[in-house]
Amino acid sequence: MVKVKFFAALRERLQCAEHSVPVHAGESVAAVRAWLIEQHPGWRHELLEKDVLCAKNFVFVDLQEPVSSGDELAFFPPVTGG
């Protein structure tokens, strides 16, 4: 299983802070995202937005990054500061 966390406005729009996703060897962040969309079709628009960022175990990654059981993924909108 991979623990998936949603942050900031994305968490509010999905009305979900955390979700567990089963993974198989060799799957990518994109596969996890596809599984989430398949299980929750209403999340499609939010998760497919081009500016949504992803981190694996606290490091920014792209969608082709492989994931393993025990990893933590985080999806969130771009971060701005002031």
mmCIF file as gemmi writes it, N, C-alpha and C atoms, coordinates in Angstrom:
data_model
loop_
_atom_site.group_PDB
_atom_site.id
_atom_site.type_symbol
_atom_site.label_atom_id
_atom_site.label_alt_id
_atom_site.label_comp_id
_atom_site.label_asym_id
_atom_site.label_entity_id
_atom_site.label_seq_id
_atom_site.pdbx_PDB_ins_code
_atom_site.Cartn_x
_atom_site.Cartn_y
_atom_site.Cartn_z
_atom_site.occupancy
_atom_site.B_iso_or_equiv
_atom_site.pdbx_formal_charge
_atom_site.auth_seq_id
_atom_site.auth_asym_id
_atom_site.pdbx_PDB_model_num
ATOM 1 N N . MET Axp A 1 ? 0.835 -1.186 0 1 0 ? 1 A 1
ATOM 2 C CA . MET Axp A 1 ? 0 0 0 1 0 ? 1 A 1
ATOM 3 C C . MET Axp A 1 ? 0.878 1.247 0 1 0 ? 1 A 1
ATOM 4 N N . VAL Axp A 2 ? 0.38 2.256 -0.655 1 0 ? 2 A 1
ATOM 5 C CA . VAL Axp A 2 ? 0.989 3.58 -0.656 1 0 ? 2 A 1
ATOM 6 C C . VAL Axp A 2 ? 0.019 4.512 0.053 1 0 ? 2 A 1
ATOM 7 N N . LYS Axp A 3 ? 0.548 5.339 0.937 1 0 ? 3 A 1
ATOM 8 C CA . LYS Axp A 3 ? -0.281 6.341 1.59 1 0 ? 3 A 1
ATOM 9 C C . LYS Axp A 3 ? -0.259 7.589 0.717 1 0 ? 3 A 1
ATOM 10 N N . VAL Axp A 4 ? -1.432 8.075 0.333 1 0 ? 4 A 1
ATOM 11 C CA . VAL Axp A 4 ? -1.549 9.277 -0.485 1 0 ? 4 A 1
ATOM 12 C C . VAL Axp A 4 ? -2.179 10.361 0.364 1 0 ? 4 A 1
ATOM 13 N N . LYS Axp A 5 ? -1.524 11.516 0.401 1 0 ? 5 A 1
ATOM 14 C CA . LYS Axp A 5 ? -2.044 12.658 1.136 1 0 ? 5 A 1
ATOM 15 C C . LYS Axp A 5 ? -2.337 13.787 0.162 1 0 ? 5 A 1
ATOM 16 N N . PHE Axp A 6 ? -3.389 14.533 0.477 1 0 ? 6 A 1
ATOM 17 C CA . PHE Axp A 6 ? -3.778 15.693 -0.313 1 0 ? 6 A 1
ATOM 18 C C . PHE Axp A 6 ? -3.666 16.922 0.574 1 0 ? 6 A 1
ATOM 19 N N . PHE Axp A 7 ? -3.128 18.02 0.019 1 0 ? 7 A 1
ATOM 20 C CA . PHE Axp A 7 ? -2.883 19.207 0.819 1 0 ? 7 A 1
ATOM 21 C C . PHE Axp A 7 ? -3.539 20.452 0.232 1 0 ? 7 A 1
ATOM 22 N N . ALA Axp A 8 ? -3.718 21.429 1.101 1 0 ? 8 A 1
ATOM 23 C CA . ALA Axp A 8 ? -4.183 22.77 0.763 1 0 ? 8 A 1
ATOM 24 C C . ALA Axp A 8 ? -5.544 22.728 0.061 1 0 ? 8 A 1
ATOM 25 N N . ALA Axp A 9 ? -5.699 23.547 -0.956 1 0 ? 9 A 1
ATOM 26 C CA . ALA Axp A 9 ? -6.985 23.65 -1.652 1 0 ? 9 A 1
ATOM 27 C C . ALA Axp A 9 ? -7.383 22.328 -2.296 1 0 ? 9 A 1
ATOM 28 N N . LEU Axp A 10 ? -6.421 21.528 -2.689 1 0 ? 10 A 1
ATOM 29 C CA . LEU Axp A 10 ? -6.742 20.228 -3.291 1 0 ? 10 A 1
ATOM 30 C C . LEU Axp A 10 ? -7.46 19.347 -2.272 1 0 ? 10 A 1
ATOM 31 N N . ARG Axp A 11 ? -6.992 19.332 -1.058 1 0 ? 11 A 1
ATOM 32 C CA . ARG Axp A 11 ? -7.645 18.554 0.002 1 0 ? 11 A 1
ATOM 33 C C . ARG Axp A 11 ? -9.08 19.039 0.2 1 0 ? 11 A 1
ATOM 34 N N . GLU Axp A 12 ? -9.269 20.327 0.19 1 0 ? 12 A 1
ATOM 35 C CA . GLU Axp A 12 ? -10.615 20.891 0.37 1 0 ? 12 A 1
ATOM 36 C C . GLU Axp A 12 ? -11.537 20.516 -0.781 1 0 ? 12 A 1
ATOM 37 N N . ARG Axp A 13 ? -11.042 20.608 -2.004 1 0 ? 13 A 1
ATOM 38 C CA . ARG Axp A 13 ? -11.882 20.304 -3.17 1 0 ? 13 A 1
ATOM 39 C C . ARG Axp A 13 ? -12.222 18.82 -3.261 1 0 ? 13 A 1
ATOM 40 N N . LEU Axp A 14 ? -11.289 17.957 -2.868 1 0 ? 14 A 1
ATOM 41 C CA . LEU Axp A 14 ? -11.551 16.511 -2.897 1 0 ? 14 A 1
ATOM 42 C C . LEU Axp A 14 ? -12.294 16.045 -1.656 1 0 ? 14 A 1
ATOM 43 N N . GLN Axp A 15 ? -12.305 16.86 -0.632 1 0 ? 15 A 1
ATOM 44 C CA . GLN Axp A 15 ? -12.888 16.523 0.662 1 0 ? 15 A 1
ATOM 45 C C . GLN Axp A 15 ? -12.27 15.24 1.217 1 0 ? 15 A 1
ATOM 46 N N . CYS Axp A 16 ? -10.949 15.156 1.086 1 0 ? 16 A 1
ATOM 47 C CA . CYS Axp A 16 ? -10.202 13.989 1.539 1 0 ? 16 A 1
ATOM 48 C C . CYS Axp A 16 ? -8.786 14.433 1.886 1 0 ? 16 A 1
ATOM 49 N N . ALA Axp A 17 ? -8.307 14.012 3.047 1 0 ? 17 A 1
ATOM 50 C CA . ALA Axp A 17 ? -6.95 14.358 3.442 1 0 ? 17 A 1
ATOM 51 C C . ALA Axp A 17 ? -5.959 13.245 3.151 1 0 ? 17 A 1
ATOM 52 N N . GLU Axp A 18 ? -6.429 11.98 3.197 1 0 ? 18 A 1
ATOM 53 C CA . GLU Axp A 18 ? -5.516 10.847 3.064 1 0 ? 18 A 1
ATOM 54 C C . GLU Axp A 18 ? -6.26 9.639 2.502 1 0 ? 18 A 1
ATOM 55 N N . HIS Axp A 19 ? -5.542 8.839 1.722 1 0 ? 19 A 1
ATOM 56 C CA . HIS Axp A 19 ? -6.136 7.65 1.109 1 0 ? 19 A 1
ATOM 57 C C . HIS Axp A 19 ? -5.044 6.592 0.966 1 0 ? 19 A 1
ATOM 58 N N . SER Axp A 20 ? -5.375 5.333 1.166 1 0 ? 20 A 1
ATOM 59 C CA . SER Axp A 20 ? -4.424 4.245 0.941 1 0 ? 20 A 1
ATOM 60 C C . SER Axp A 20 ? -4.712 3.601 -0.402 1 0 ? 20 A 1
ATOM 61 N N . VAL Axp A 21 ? -3.651 3.333 -1.158 1 0 ? 21 A 1
ATOM 62 C CA . VAL Axp A 21 ? -3.784 2.794 -2.515 1 0 ? 21 A 1
ATOM 63 C C . VAL Axp A 21 ? -2.92 1.537 -2.639 1 0 ? 21 A 1
ATOM 64 N N . PRO Axp A 22 ? -3.505 0.435 -3.123 1 0 ? 22 A 1
ATOM 65 C CA . PRO Axp A 22 ? -2.692 -0.766 -3.354 1 0 ? 22 A 1
ATOM 66 C C . PRO Axp A 22 ? -1.789 -0.551 -4.566 1 0 ? 22 A 1
ATOM 67 N N . VAL Axp A 23 ? -0.555 -1.022 -4.477 1 0 ? 23 A 1
ATOM 68 C CA . VAL Axp A 23 ? 0.375 -0.888 -5.602 1 0 ? 23 A 1
ATOM 69 C C . VAL Axp A 23 ? 1.046 -2.218 -5.88 1 0 ? 23 A 1
ATOM 70 N N . HIS Axp A 24 ? 1.481 -2.375 -7.129 1 0 ? 24 A 1
ATOM 71 C CA . HIS Axp A 24 ? 2.231 -3.548 -7.555 1 0 ? 24 A 1
ATOM 72 C C . HIS Axp A 24 ? 3.625 -3.093 -7.98 1 0 ? 24 A 1
ATOM 73 N N . ALA Axp A 25 ? 4.565 -3.98 -7.956 1 0 ? 25 A 1
ATOM 74 C CA . ALA Axp A 25 ? 5.944 -3.663 -8.33 1 0 ? 25 A 1
ATOM 75 C C . ALA Axp A 25 ? 5.984 -3.008 -9.71 1 0 ? 25 A 1
ATOM 76 N N . GLY Axp A 26 ? 6.754 -1.952 -9.818 1 0 ? 26 A 1
ATOM 77 C CA . GLY Axp A 26 ? 6.944 -1.29 -11.103 1 0 ? 26 A 1
ATOM 78 C C . GLY Axp A 26 ? 5.912 -0.227 -11.431 1 0 ? 26 A 1
ATOM 79 N N . GLU Axp A 27 ? 4.913 -0.031 -10.59 1 0 ? 27 A 1
ATOM 80 C CA . GLU Axp A 27 ? 3.918 0.998 -10.879 1 0 ? 27 A 1
ATOM 81 C C . GLU Axp A 27 ? 4.501 2.383 -10.618 1 0 ? 27 A 1
ATOM 82 N N . SER Axp A 28 ? 3.912 3.377 -11.266 1 0 ? 28 A 1
ATOM 83 C CA . SER Axp A 28 ? 4.404 4.749 -11.187 1 0 ? 28 A 1
ATOM 84 C C . SER Axp A 28 ? 3.406 5.636 -10.445 1 0 ? 28 A 1
ATOM 85 N N . VAL Axp A 29 ? 3.822 6.847 -10.195 1 0 ? 29 A 1
ATOM 86 C CA . VAL Axp A 29 ? 2.927 7.848 -9.626 1 0 ? 29 A 1
ATOM 87 C C . VAL Axp A 29 ? 1.706 7.996 -10.528 1 0 ? 29 A 1
ATOM 88 N N . ALA Axp A 30 ? 1.909 7.981 -11.836 1 0 ? 30 A 1
ATOM 89 C CA . ALA Axp A 30 ? 0.792 8.102 -12.784 1 0 ? 30 A 1
ATOM 90 C C . ALA Axp A 30 ? -0.209 6.965 -12.598 1 0 ? 30 A 1
ATOM 91 N N . ALA Axp A 31 ? 0.271 5.758 -12.333 1 0 ? 31 A 1
ATOM 92 C CA . ALA Axp A 31 ? -0.627 4.62 -12.111 1 0 ? 31 A 1
ATOM 93 C C . ALA Axp A 31 ? -1.432 4.802 -10.836 1 0 ? 31 A 1
ATOM 94 N N . VAL Axp A 32 ? -0.798 5.333 -9.799 1 0 ? 32 A 1
ATOM 95 C CA . VAL Axp A 32 ? -1.523 5.606 -8.552 1 0 ? 32 A 1
ATOM 96 C C . VAL Axp A 32 ? -2.594 6.65 -8.804 1 0 ? 32 A 1
ATOM 97 N N . ARG Axp A 33 ? -2.232 7.709 -9.524 1 0 ? 33 A 1
ATOM 98 C CA . ARG Axp A 33 ? -3.214 8.756 -9.842 1 0 ? 33 A 1
ATOM 99 C C . ARG Axp A 33 ? -4.367 8.182 -10.655 1 0 ? 33 A 1
ATOM 100 N N . ALA Axp A 34 ? -4.072 7.325 -11.633 1 0 ? 34 A 1
ATOM 101 C CA . ALA Axp A 34 ? -5.121 6.7 -12.455 1 0 ? 34 A 1
ATOM 102 C C . ALA Axp A 34 ? -6.038 5.842 -11.589 1 0 ? 34 A 1
ATOM 103 N N . TRP Axp A 35 ? -5.478 5.112 -10.64 1 0 ? 35 A 1
ATOM 104 C CA . TRP Axp A 35 ? -6.285 4.279 -9.744 1 0 ? 35 A 1
ATOM 105 C C . TRP Axp A 35 ? -7.22 5.152 -8.914 1 0 ? 35 A 1
ATOM 106 N N . LEU Axp A 36 ? -6.703 6.265 -8.404 1 0 ? 36 A 1
ATOM 107 C CA . LEU Axp A 36 ? -7.532 7.182 -7.619 1 0 ? 36 A 1
ATOM 108 C C . LEU Axp A 36 ? -8.698 7.712 -8.447 1 0 ? 36 A 1
ATOM 109 N N . ILE Axp A 37 ? -8.413 8.072 -9.694 1 0 ? 37 A 1
ATOM 110 C CA . ILE Axp A 37 ? -9.464 8.592 -10.576 1 0 ? 37 A 1
ATOM 111 C C . ILE Axp A 37 ? -10.484 7.503 -10.894 1 0 ? 37 A 1
ATOM 112 N N . GLU Axp A 38 ? -10.018 6.281 -11.097 1 0 ? 38 A 1
ATOM 113 C CA . GLU Axp A 38 ? -10.925 5.171 -11.383 1 0 ? 38 A 1
ATOM 114 C C . GLU Axp A 38 ? -11.854 4.917 -10.192 1 0 ? 38 A 1
ATOM 115 N N . GLN Axp A 39 ? -11.309 4.98 -8.993 1 0 ? 39 A 1
ATOM 116 C CA . GLN Axp A 39 ? -12.105 4.736 -7.793 1 0 ? 39 A 1
ATOM 117 C C . GLN Axp A 39 ? -12.995 5.918 -7.418 1 0 ? 39 A 1
ATOM 118 N N . HIS Axp A 40 ? -12.574 7.124 -7.793 1 0 ? 40 A 1
ATOM 119 C CA . HIS Axp A 40 ? -13.279 8.363 -7.444 1 0 ? 40 A 1
ATOM 120 C C . HIS Axp A 40 ? -13.387 9.241 -8.691 1 0 ? 40 A 1
ATOM 121 N N . PRO Axp A 41 ? -14.287 8.919 -9.609 1 0 ? 41 A 1
ATOM 122 C CA . PRO Axp A 41 ? -14.379 9.672 -10.871 1 0 ? 41 A 1
ATOM 123 C C . PRO Axp A 41 ? -14.562 11.178 -10.682 1 0 ? 41 A 1
ATOM 124 N N . GLY Axp A 42 ? -15.162 11.586 -9.594 1 0 ? 42 A 1
ATOM 125 C CA . GLY Axp A 42 ? -15.351 13.011 -9.333 1 0 ? 42 A 1
ATOM 126 C C . GLY Axp A 42 ? -14.047 13.755 -9.064 1 0 ? 42 A 1
ATOM 127 N N . TRP Axp A 43 ? -12.97 13.034 -8.817 1 0 ? 43 A 1
ATOM 128 C CA . TRP Axp A 43 ? -11.663 13.645 -8.559 1 0 ? 43 A 1
ATOM 129 C C . TRP Axp A 43 ? -10.882 13.905 -9.841 1 0 ? 43 A 1
ATOM 130 N N . ARG Axp A 44 ? -11.376 13.407 -10.959 1 0 ? 44 A 1
ATOM 131 C CA . ARG Axp A 44 ? -10.654 13.463 -12.229 1 0 ? 44 A 1
ATOM 132 C C . ARG Axp A 44 ? -10.128 14.867 -12.552 1 0 ? 44 A 1
ATOM 133 N N . HIS Axp A 45 ? -11.012 15.821 -12.575 1 0 ? 45 A 1
ATOM 134 C CA . HIS Axp A 45 ? -10.627 17.182 -12.969 1 0 ? 45 A 1
ATOM 135 C C . HIS Axp A 45 ? -9.529 17.727 -12.057 1 0 ? 45 A 1
ATOM 136 N N . GLU Axp A 46 ? -9.684 17.553 -10.761 1 0 ? 46 A 1
ATOM 137 C CA . GLU Axp A 46 ? -8.711 18.093 -9.809 1 0 ? 46 A 1
ATOM 138 C C . GLU Axp A 46 ? -7.342 17.435 -9.944 1 0 ? 46 A 1
ATOM 139 N N . LEU Axp A 47 ? -7.318 16.108 -10.075 1 0 ? 47 A 1
ATOM 140 C CA . LEU Axp A 47 ? -6.041 15.393 -10.123 1 0 ? 47 A 1
ATOM 141 C C . LEU Axp A 47 ? -5.325 15.522 -11.464 1 0 ? 47 A 1
ATOM 142 N N . LEU Axp A 48 ? -6.068 15.83 -12.524 1 0 ? 48 A 1
ATOM 143 C CA . LEU Axp A 48 ? -5.447 15.962 -13.838 1 0 ? 48 A 1
ATOM 144 C C . LEU Axp A 48 ? -5.034 17.391 -14.182 1 0 ? 48 A 1
ATOM 145 N N . GLU Axp A 49 ? -5.279 18.332 -13.28 1 0 ? 49 A 1
ATOM 146 C CA . GLU Axp A 49 ? -4.853 19.704 -13.554 1 0 ? 49 A 1
ATOM 147 C C . GLU Axp A 49 ? -3.343 19.739 -13.74 1 0 ? 49 A 1
ATOM 148 N N . LYS Axp A 50 ? -2.903 20.502 -14.718 1 0 ? 50 A 1
ATOM 149 C CA . LYS Axp A 50 ? -1.486 20.505 -15.093 1 0 ? 50 A 1
ATOM 150 C C . LYS Axp A 50 ? -0.566 21.058 -14.013 1 0 ? 50 A 1
ATOM 151 N N . ASP Axp A 51 ? -1.094 21.865 -13.105 1 0 ? 51 A 1
ATOM 152 C CA . ASP Axp A 51 ? -0.212 22.469 -12.108 1 0 ? 51 A 1
ATOM 153 C C . ASP Axp A 51 ? -0.176 21.72 -10.775 1 0 ? 51 A 1
ATOM 154 N N . VAL Axp A 52 ? -0.853 20.575 -10.67 1 0 ? 52 A 1
ATOM 155 C CA . VAL Axp A 52 ? -0.809 19.787 -9.439 1 0 ? 52 A 1
ATOM 156 C C . VAL Axp A 52 ? 0.578 19.166 -9.296 1 0 ? 52 A 1
ATOM 157 N N . LEU Axp A 53 ? 1.176 19.348 -8.145 1 0 ? 53 A 1
ATOM 158 C CA . LEU Axp A 53 ? 2.512 18.832 -7.862 1 0 ? 53 A 1
ATOM 159 C C . LEU Axp A 53 ? 2.422 17.531 -7.073 1 0 ? 53 A 1
ATOM 160 N N . CYS Axp A 54 ? 3.492 16.748 -7.142 1 0 ? 54 A 1
ATOM 161 C CA . CYS Axp A 54 ? 3.543 15.496 -6.395 1 0 ? 54 A 1
ATOM 162 C C . CYS Axp A 54 ? 4.915 15.345 -5.747 1 0 ? 54 A 1
ATOM 163 N N . ALA Axp A 55 ? 4.886 14.817 -4.544 1 0 ? 55 A 1
ATOM 164 C CA . ALA Axp A 55 ? 6.127 14.473 -3.844 1 0 ? 55 A 1
ATOM 165 C C . ALA Axp A 55 ? 6.026 13.023 -3.396 1 0 ? 55 A 1
ATOM 166 N N . LYS Axp A 56 ? 7.157 12.328 -3.449 1 0 ? 56 A 1
ATOM 167 C CA . LYS Axp A 56 ? 7.249 10.962 -2.925 1 0 ? 56 A 1
ATOM 168 C C . LYS Axp A 56 ? 8.236 10.99 -1.779 1 0 ? 56 A 1
ATOM 169 N N . ASN Axp A 57 ? 7.777 10.588 -0.623 1 0 ? 57 A 1
ATOM 170 C CA . ASN Axp A 57 ? 8.633 10.59 0.569 1 0 ? 57 A 1
ATOM 171 C C . ASN Axp A 57 ? 9.332 11.937 0.75 1 0 ? 57 A 1
ATOM 172 N N . PHE Axp A 58 ? 8.56 13.015 0.566 1 0 ? 58 A 1
ATOM 173 C CA . PHE Axp A 58 ? 8.979 14.397 0.814 1 0 ? 58 A 1
ATOM 174 C C . PHE Axp A 58 ? 9.921 14.978 -0.242 1 0 ? 58 A 1
ATOM 175 N N . VAL Axp A 59 ? 10.023 14.344 -1.403 1 0 ? 59 A 1
ATOM 176 C CA . VAL Axp A 59 ? 10.86 14.842 -2.492 1 0 ? 59 A 1
ATOM 177 C C . VAL Axp A 59 ? 9.991 14.998 -3.741 1 0 ? 59 A 1
ATOM 178 N N . PHE Axp A 60 ? 10.051 16.17 -4.39 1 0 ? 60 A 1
ATOM 179 C CA . PHE Axp A 60 ? 9.282 16.38 -5.613 1 0 ? 60 A 1
ATOM 180 C C . PHE Axp A 60 ? 9.661 15.348 -6.66 1 0 ? 60 A 1
ATOM 181 N N . VAL Axp A 61 ? 8.636 14.778 -7.335 1 0 ? 61 A 1
ATOM 182 C CA . VAL Axp A 61 ? 8.862 13.781 -8.377 1 0 ? 61 A 1
ATOM 183 C C . VAL Axp A 61 ? 7.93 14.046 -9.552 1 0 ? 61 A 1
ATOM 184 N N . ASP Axp A 62 ? 8.252 13.419 -10.703 1 0 ? 62 A 1
ATOM 185 C CA . ASP Axp A 62 ? 7.335 13.506 -11.84 1 0 ? 62 A 1
ATOM 186 C C . ASP Axp A 62 ? 6.452 12.258 -11.857 1 0 ? 62 A 1
ATOM 187 N N . LEU Axp A 63 ? 5.544 12.228 -12.795 1 0 ? 63 A 1
ATOM 188 C CA . LEU Axp A 63 ? 4.546 11.148 -12.847 1 0 ? 63 A 1
ATOM 189 C C . LEU Axp A 63 ? 5.132 9.794 -13.202 1 0 ? 63 A 1
ATOM 190 N N . GLN Axp A 64 ? 6.319 9.758 -13.771 1 0 ? 64 A 1
ATOM 191 C CA . GLN Axp A 64 ? 6.926 8.482 -14.154 1 0 ? 64 A 1
ATOM 192 C C . GLN Axp A 64 ? 7.719 7.837 -13.012 1 0 ? 64 A 1
ATOM 193 N N . GLU Axp A 65 ? 7.828 8.52 -11.905 1 0 ? 65 A 1
ATOM 194 C CA . GLU Axp A 65 ? 8.571 8.005 -10.748 1 0 ? 65 A 1
ATOM 195 C C . GLU Axp A 65 ? 7.942 6.7 -10.247 1 0 ? 65 A 1
ATOM 196 N N . PRO Axp A 66 ? 8.733 5.646 -10.087 1 0 ? 66 A 1
ATOM 197 C CA . PRO Axp A 66 ? 8.186 4.396 -9.563 1 0 ? 66 A 1
ATOM 198 C C . PRO Axp A 66 ? 7.844 4.526 -8.077 1 0 ? 66 A 1
ATOM 199 N N . VAL Axp A 67 ? 6.84 3.78 -7.656 1 0 ? 67 A 1
ATOM 200 C CA . VAL Axp A 67 ? 6.447 3.763 -6.245 1 0 ? 67 A 1
ATOM 201 C C . VAL Axp A 67 ? 6.503 2.338 -5.721 1 0 ? 67 A 1
ATOM 202 N N . SER Axp A 68 ? 6.689 2.23 -4.423 1 0 ? 68 A 1
ATOM 203 C CA . SER Axp A 68 ? 6.748 0.929 -3.759 1 0 ? 68 A 1
ATOM 204 C C . SER Axp A 68 ? 5.847 0.952 -2.545 1 0 ? 68 A 1
ATOM 205 N N . SER Axp A 69 ? 5.445 -0.218 -2.131 1 0 ? 69 A 1
ATOM 206 C CA . SER Axp A 69 ? 4.641 -0.326 -0.921 1 0 ? 69 A 1
ATOM 207 C C . SER Axp A 69 ? 5.393 0.34 0.231 1 0 ? 69 A 1
ATOM 208 N N . GLY Axp A 70 ? 4.669 1.123 1.003 1 0 ? 70 A 1
ATOM 209 C CA . GLY Axp A 70 ? 5.269 1.847 2.12 1 0 ? 70 A 1
ATOM 210 C C . GLY Axp A 70 ? 5.629 3.284 1.802 1 0 ? 70 A 1
ATOM 211 N N . ASP Axp A 71 ? 5.642 3.658 0.514 1 0 ? 71 A 1
ATOM 212 C CA . ASP Axp A 71 ? 5.922 5.041 0.138 1 0 ? 71 A 1
ATOM 213 C C . ASP Axp A 71 ? 4.763 5.941 0.548 1 0 ? 71 A 1
ATOM 214 N N . GLU Axp A 72 ? 5.072 7.218 0.678 1 0 ? 72 A 1
ATOM 215 C CA . GLU Axp A 72 ? 4.049 8.225 0.911 1 0 ? 72 A 1
ATOM 216 C C . GLU Axp A 72 ? 4.075 9.205 -0.252 1 0 ? 72 A 1
ATOM 217 N N . LEU Axp A 73 ? 2.929 9.383 -0.884 1 0 ? 73 A 1
ATOM 218 C CA . LEU Axp A 73 ? 2.791 10.372 -1.957 1 0 ? 73 A 1
ATOM 219 C C . LEU Axp A 73 ? 1.981 11.543 -1.438 1 0 ? 73 A 1
ATOM 220 N N . ALA Axp A 74 ? 2.302 12.71 -1.904 1 0 ? 74 A 1
ATOM 221 C CA . ALA Axp A 74 ? 1.546 13.906 -1.569 1 0 ? 74 A 1
ATOM 222 C C . ALA Axp A 74 ? 1.221 14.647 -2.853 1 0 ? 74 A 1
ATOM 223 N N . PHE Axp A 75 ? -0.047 14.978 -3.027 1 0 ? 75 A 1
ATOM 224 C CA . PHE Axp A 75 ? -0.494 15.791 -4.159 1 0 ? 75 A 1
ATOM 225 C C . PHE Axp A 75 ? -0.941 17.128 -3.609 1 0 ? 75 A 1
ATOM 226 N N . PHE Axp A 76 ? -0.541 18.218 -4.283 1 0 ? 76 A 1
ATOM 227 C CA . PHE Axp A 76 ? -0.903 19.535 -3.802 1 0 ? 76 A 1
ATOM 228 C C . PHE Axp A 76 ? -0.785 20.551 -4.926 1 0 ? 76 A 1
ATOM 229 N N . PRO Axp A 77 ? -1.499 21.673 -4.772 1 0 ? 77 A 1
ATOM 230 C CA . PRO Axp A 77 ? -1.383 22.725 -5.778 1 0 ? 77 A 1
ATOM 231 C C . PRO Axp A 77 ? -0.044 23.444 -5.614 1 0 ? 77 A 1
ATOM 232 N N . PRO Axp A 78 ? 0.342 24.237 -6.607 1 0 ? 78 A 1
ATOM 233 C CA . PRO Axp A 78 ? 1.605 24.973 -6.493 1 0 ? 78 A 1
ATOM 234 C C . PRO Axp A 78 ? 1.646 25.774 -5.198 1 0 ? 78 A 1
ATOM 235 N N . VAL Axp A 79 ? 2.815 25.838 -4.615 1 0 ? 79 A 1
ATOM 236 C CA . VAL Axp A 79 ? 2.986 26.55 -3.361 1 0 ? 79 A 1
ATOM 237 C C . VAL Axp A 79 ? 3.432 27.976 -3.658 1 0 ? 79 A 1
ATOM 238 N N . THR Axp A 80 ? 2.793 28.921 -2.999 1 0 ? 80 A 1
ATOM 239 C CA . THR Axp A 80 ? 3.22 30.315 -3.129 1 0 ? 80 A 1
ATOM 240 C C . THR Axp A 80 ? 3.526 30.83 -1.735 1 0 ? 80 A 1
ATOM 241 N N . GLY Axp A 81 ? 4.366 31.776 -1.681 1 0 ? 81 A 1
ATOM 242 C CA . GLY Axp A 81 ? 4.734 32.321 -0.385 1 0 ? 81 A 1
ATOM 243 C C . GLY Axp A 81 ? 4.672 33.831 -0.396 1 0 ? 81 A 1
ATOM 244 N N . GLY Axp A 82 ? 4.877 34.381 0.727 1 0 ? 82 A 1
ATOM 245 C CA . GLY Axp A 82 ? 4.823 35.831 0.799 1 0 ? 82 A 1
ATOM 246 C C . GLY Axp A 82 ? 5.62 36.326 1.951 1 0 ? 82 A 1
